[in-house]
Amino acid sequence: MDPIVIVVAAVGAVAVVGSVLGGIVGRRGRARLIAAAAAQLAGLEREAGTALVRTDERLRLADDEAGFALAELGEQEARGLTGALAHARANLQEAFHLQQLLHDEVPDTDQQRIAWTSRIVELCRAAEGALAEQSATLAARREAAGRTPQNLTQVRADTDRLRAALPPAEATLAGLRGRYTGVALQAVAANPEQAARLLEFAARSADVAAKKLGESRGRDAEAAATAAVEAVRRAEGLLDAVDRFEMEALAAESTLGGMIAESRAEIAAARAMPAAKRAGAVDAAVAGLEEALASLPAPGAPSDPVGGLTRVRQANTALDDAVAAVEEAGRRAKAARTQLATALLDAEQQVLNARRAVDDYRAPVGPTARTRLAEAERELTEARGETDPERQLARARRAASLGAEASAIAQRDIANSGYGQGYGYGGWQGVPTRRSSSGDLLGGILGGMVLGGILDDIGDMFD
């Protein structure tokens, strides 16, 4: 038999066997998929049934909770839970209707069963979430309402305690008036009077809160009690500020003493500086600090230690800044003087190079290079006459930079002028040049002559 025929037959047999095996394997795979889908649907149905039972029970408990809230906190407090109950009940009714559709005599497709079961779970979760949120809100309200009687008791006790502290605070303030100025005491002068008014307001608010509690108006009672607590807190802060003022004033007086000694030493150091260095900012800062020191009251007179310390500190800082600026300027000037000799030599060399390029070739060098050179020479002249080292250094460096630019531009102009490139218009701006038997040197000399007639005459001499 022909070998090709044998191979073809073998391939065909393998294809047939593969097709049969593929069908068997495909049927098994589809069976596994169907079984998995059925298991998933069964699990979803069990979850939906559990959610229905749990939500129904939670709704019944929430109904009881709403009744307790209505009796305990009033209709206003129970309103939120009542609305959540209505929404949850509507969700649950829809969920039960879908459950009924799943179990009636009408056959349902797998797609319908999955969609309805998923919807049941979703509705139950939404209902439970709304009920849980409202229950948490009610729990917080109950807790707050439960604290209101305790808050009222505490407010009344604190009010009595702080009323007893008013006379000592007024006595303390009277003693402070003998040692400190009215400006210094401005922050606390009215504190006892303001504290008394706040305590009166707290007592009235506590009475209103107690009345609202008796009327089962929990939110109003809580609001009034909260206002009373806040008024007591502020009153206590005002009275504490009177006591703290004396300690803070003593601390400021101690710091001011050290600042005065430091300022006098700094004034002496500033005056010891050379007159040329301290003239201007330093002298002005010294005058400002002396004025701040002179404004302080005499020993034993009523004072404002905090305000005085602020003024002296600001003036002291201004003097420090002025001296630091002068010292920094001195350091910069010293550095400039160190660098100046090298900078001037560099500038002179750069200007000299540029000048030689222009003088040696003249006509081929264009206006840009000549302008740079003129500016470089001007800067160098100004630098030599400058007395300030920093400005002198800056001018020298600028002269060097301009000279280098002028030299570079001049060399470029010369390279582009066509010197030594033969007979024709190779010169700058069309000045004609000829190459003679005397070579490039003669061409350079001729390039500096701008009169065409003279060039032609000299050219004829070498023909």
Number of C-alpha atoms within 10 A of each C-alpha: 5 6 8 9 10 10 11 10 12 11 11 11 12 10 12 11 10 12 12 11 11 12 11 11 12 12 11 12 12 11 12 12 12 12 12 12 13 13 12 13 18 15 12 18 21 13 15 23 17 14 21 22 12 14 23 20 12 16 21 12 12 20 16 11 17 22 16 13 23 17 13 16 20 17 15 12 21 21 15 17 25 21 14 22 22 14 15 25 18 13 20 24 15 16 24 17 12 17 20 11 15 19 10 9 8 8 11 13 9 12 10 13 20 17 11 20 23 17 17 25 19 15 23 26 19 16 23 21 15 16 25 16 14 21 20 11 15 20 13 12 18 18 11 15 22 13 13 24 18 11 20 25 12 13 25 18 11 18 24 12 12 17 16 11 16 19 12 13 20 18 11 14 21 12 12 20 15 13 16 18 15 16 11 21 20 10 13 19 18 14 23 26 15 15 23 20 13 22 26 15 16 28 21 15 23 26 17 19 28 20 15 19 18 11 12 14 20 25 21 18 25 26 17 23 30 19 17 28 23 14 23 25 18 15 25 23 13 23 23 16 17 22 15 12 17 18 11 14 19 13 13 18 18 13 14 20 13 10 17 19 10 12 23 16 11 18 20 11 11 21 13 10 13 9 12 7 16 19 12 11 17 25 18 15 23 26 15 19 25 17 14 20 20 11 12 18 13 9 7 9 12 16 23 21 24 17 15 20 22 15 19 24 18 15 22 25 15 19 25 18 15 20 23 13 14 16 13 12 14 13 12 14 17 14 14 19 17 13 14 20 13 14 22 21 13 19 27 18 15 23 28 17 18 27 21 13 22 22 12 14 20 21 22 28 28 17 14 14 26 21 13 23 28 19 18 29 24 13 23 25 14 16 24 13 10 14 10 12 19 19 15 23 25 16 24 29 22 19 31 26 17 26 32 24 20 30 25 15 21 28 19 15 21 20 12 14 21 18 24 17 14 14 13 13 16 20 23 22 12 12 20 19 28 23 20 19 10 9 11 16 13 14 19 19 12 25 25 19 17 17 11 11 10 12 17 13 10 11 15 10 8 10 7
